Amino acid sequence: MTRIDFAQREPSNGTISSFTDEYQLLDGLIDDNPLAWREFNRRYSRMLSACIARIVHRFTQSTGSEDAKEVYSGLCLSLIAQDKRRLRTFERDRGTKLSTWLAMLAVHATYDHLRSVRRNPAGI
């Protein structure tokens, strides 16, 4: 089985991404560039989904199959809410990679969701 390096793969439309640096990508996301959002999904959707699914899978007694999708959707909405406030809070000077920061947000969003499910088990 061959290992695929997703970071080096070209976008599906055959063009080479102009967002070579994650800071350029972040600036494009904040500026609402549609190509930046497409690149964001290409680079990070699998990683974010995996982070969320890994945690949701450990709590199968209190979660359903739709919980991981709900957490992912909520995370994406939180990134663009309030004029992309959360994206703007990324601190470039701290030396943290954008992917690491996004994974941390995904983990926190998942645990927040699980806490809300525990408080409202019947969906009341």
C-alpha positions, 0 to 999 in steps of 0.5 A: 500500500502506497502512502499518500502525502496530502501536503504535496498533492495538487488541488483537484482542478489541476492548478497549483495552489498559490497558498504555499505558506500557511500564513498566506492561507490564513490571510486568504481565509480572513480576506474571504478568498474562495480559493483559500477556503477551498485550500483550507478544506483540501489541507485540513478537513481530513485532519480535523475530522479525524481529531473529532472522530477519535474523541467521539468514538471513545464516547459511543454510549452518549453519542450518535453517528451525527455528532462528529458531523455536528462538531465539525460544522460547529467548528467551521461556523465558529471560525467565521463567526463574528467577522472571523474573530477566531481566525484572527486570534491565531498568534503567528509569533508563538511558533505554533503551526496553523494545523496544530492550532486547528487540531486543538480547536477541534478537540476543544469543540468536541469536548464542549459538544460532549459536555452539552450532550451530557447535560441534555441527554434527551435533547431537551 
